[in-house]
Amino acid sequence: MNEPVKVACVQAEPVVLQREATIEKIAALAHEAAGAGARLALFPEAFVPVYPTNRWVRFLAGGADVKPVFGRLARESIEVPSAATERLAGIAREEGIWLAVGANELAGGTLYNSLLVFGPDSGLVVHHRKLMPTNHERLVWGLGDGQGLEAVQTDLGRVGGLICWENLMPLARFALYQSGVEVYLAPTADDSESWHESIRHIARESRAFVLSCCVFQRASSYPDDVPLAEGPELLGRGGSAILAPDGSYLAGPLWDEEGILYAELDPQRLYEERQRFDPAGHYHRPDVFRLVIS
């Protein structure tokens, strides 16, 4: 990372269970972010076509009457490659922006929780599937693999990411550290205060900039034929934030509304914070520890 760069966390609600309409919303929001000078925009976990909140996923264990809901989610998910990924790559290219999107990915008959990162000149450069679905998510997604567990070189610096509670997995984090991550993407659906304790630690541990973009959803945005358990209007409160390598907030947290957070990432901060601690550099003991990714 050589020059300061402006980035954006886009806390927005998808057009629930509508892939094409959600992608067009991404296009409009990416245009807004690029117009504000952002060179990278991160969207929440499973943004396309919706994060499967436990307010309705619990019904997937209930039998044949819920098959239409799962079928609709699968039908509106993204295949890689497909016309949908071509459209997302086109948005990145047209806006001259790095575009990072959480998506439900359909491969065969299995859904995965994926992070897709598109470059303005290079198309899809990161394709990572969440390693371990959490709790109710196991009713929806299959297990990911080691693909995408590394930071990639971009003109912004080295960019990589993990999805939601993958960020609590020490070895998954270290996979990014040893590949030199500088801009750490953490799309999530965790809207708790304890999540912020975690991402502040991760920023300090990685000595990288952390972008945490969280799900925002309203019950009233769901179609009538999707069964929701009783609860408040907000299914996801957001809480998106951008953090510096010392764990301090550069922007956010943003709660209970849609919005775009912006921050300028100054590479000087990376060098300053890594003077005392560099997790895969001078504060690492490769003679004692070695991580092998299968």
N, C-alpha and C positions, 0 to 999 in steps of 0.2 A: 504494500500500500504506500503510494508515493505522494499523493495529493489529497487534500480534503475533498470529501464527497458528500452530497446531500442524499439522504435516503428517506423512505416513507414506509410507515406501517398503516395499512388500510383496514380499519375496523369497520366492516360493513356486513350487511345481511344479504345472503344470496336470494335469488328468486327461487324459493324453496321447491326442490325436486324438478327444476327446469334447467337443463344443462345449457341450452343455447342462450336462453335469456340471461342466465347467470354469467356466461362468458361475455355477453354484450355489456353487462354491468361492469365487468372487469375492464373492458375496453374503455368505457366512459371514465372510470376511476383512475385507470392508468394514464389516460389523457390529462386528467386534472393534476395528477401527481407530477407528470413530466412537465406540464406547463408551469408548475411551481418550482421547477429546477431539480426535482429528484431524479437520480440516475438508477435507483433500484426501488422497487415497490414489492412489499411482502403482503400477501393475503392470508387469512386464517386457515387453520387445519380443516381439511375436508370441505373447503368452501364450495366446490362444485360437486354435486348440486346442493348438498347440505351436510352438515355434521349430524350424524344419527344420535341425537340426544337420548339419554335413558328414559325420558318422558314418553317416548314411543317405542324405542327398541325393545323394551321389556316385553312388548306384545309379540315380538318375533318368536318367542318360545311357546306361544299359545296355540299353534296348530294351523290348519289350512286357511282359516279366515284371514290370516295376516300375510299370506303369500302374495296377494296383489301389491301390498306396500313394499315388500322386499323387491318384487319384480319391477316396480316403478323406479326404485332407487338404482337397481342394476341397469335398467334401460337408459337412465339419464346420467349414468357414470361415464367416465372417459376411458377410451381404449388408447393404448400407446403403441404405435403411432395411429393417428386417425385424422379426420377432418377437424376435430376439436383441437388436437395439439397443433395442427397447422394454423388454425385460427389464432391460438395463443401465441405461437411463434410470430405470426404476422403482426399482432398487437405490439409485441416487444420491438419488432423491426420498425413498424410505422412510428412508434413513439420514441425510438432511440433509447429504450430503457431496459434494464434487467428486470424481468418479471418472474416472481416466485409465487407459486400458487399451490395451495393444498387441494387435493382432489380425491374423490372416490374413483379408483381405477378398476376397470373390469378387464380381467384376463381369463379367457375361457369362461368357466362358470363361477369363478371366484372373484370377490371384491377385495381390494387392498386400499389401505390408507397411504397415499403417496404425496411426496413433495416433488414438484416439477419446477425447474428453474430454466428459463429461456433467456438467451442473450440477444442483444439487438442485431448482431451480425452472425450468430453461430447456432441459432435454433436451440433445441433442447440439450442442455449441458449437464444437468443434474436430474437423475431419476432415482429417487429413493423411496422404498416401501417401508413403512413402520414395522420394526422388528417384532414387536409384541403388542397386540391389541390389549387394552386395559379393561378389565371388568366386563361390563355389558357389551363392549365393542367386539368381544369374541363371538357374539351372535351374528356379526356383520362381516368382519374382515378376516382374511387369512394372514398367516405369518409372513413377514418380509424376509429379506435376505441381506447379504453384505454389500449389495450394490449401492453406490452413492454414499458410502461411509468415509468420504474424504472431501477436503476442501479443493476447489478448482481455481486455477488462476484466471482472473478476469482483469479488465482494465481498471477496476475499482479496488483490487486487492484480492486476497484469497477468500473465497466465499464457500461456505458449507452449512449444513443444517441437520437438525434432528426434530422429530415430531412429538410434541407434548411430553408424555412421561418417559419416552426414550431418553429425554434429557436428564432423568434421574439414574440412568444406567452408566456407571463410571467408565466402563470400557468403551461404550459407544462414544461418550464424550472424548475420551482420550484418542480414539480413532481420528476425530477432527483435529485435536491438538497436534498430534504427530504429523499431520499433513499441513500444518502451518495456518490454521484458520485465523482470519483477521475480522471478517464480518460473519457472525454466527447467527443463523436463522433458526428461530424456535417458534413456529406456528403451533397453536395450542387451542384446546377447549377448556382448559382449567382456569376458571375465573375466581380462584380463591386467593386470599392473602398469603397463604403458605406457598403458592406458586411464585409469588414475588420474592419470597425468601430464597427460593431455589434459583431463580434467574439472577438475582443479585450475587449469589455465591458463584454461579457459573461464569458470570462476567469477570469476577475477581480471580477465579481459578484459571479460566482460559486466557485472561489478559487480552480479551478481544471485545469488540463491540457486539452487543447482543440485541437483536430485534425480536421481540416477542409479540406476535399478533394473535389476538384471541377472538374466539367465536362470539358474535352478538346475534341473538335470535329472539324473536317474539312468538308467543303461541298463536297470536292472531294472524301470523303470516303463513301458517300451515293450511293446506287444503282440508276441507271438511271431512274427507274420507281417510285422513290419517289420524288414528286414535292417540290422543294425548292423555296421560294421567293427570289427575288434579294437581294444581300448583300455580305459581305466580305467572304473570304475563311474560316476564323475561325468563327464557330458558337458558340464555347465556348472557352474562352481564358485560362481557368484554374485559377490559383491564389491560389493553395493549400498552406496550412501553418500549422505549429504546434506551439502552444502558451503555455507559462508558466502561472501559476496561478496569476501572476501579470499583465497579458496582454501583456507581451513582446514576441517577436518572438524567438523561438528556431530553426526554420527552415522555409525557404521561406520568402515571397510568390514566387511561381514558375509560370511564365507567358509564354504563347505562345509556349509551347513545352511539350512533354511527359517527365516524369522523376519520380524518387522516392526520396522523402524527408525523412530523418532520424533524430531522436532526441533521446537523453537519458533523461528519466523522473526521476528526483531525488525526492523521497518522502519528503526529508527535505524541499523542496520548498512549499509543501502543508502545513506543520506545520507552517512554517514561515509566510505565507500569511494569514492563518486562525487565527493568534494571535489577529489581530485587527478586522477582519470581518469574520464571518462564517454564511452563509445565512440561514442555517437550524439548527444552533447550538446556540452559545451564543449571536448572533445578531438576533435571531428570537424571536417572541413573540407568542408562541402557545396558550397562554391564550387569545389572541386577534384575531389571524388568524388561520384558519384551512383549509386545502385543502383536498377535498374528490374526489376521482377518481371513476367514474361510470364504 
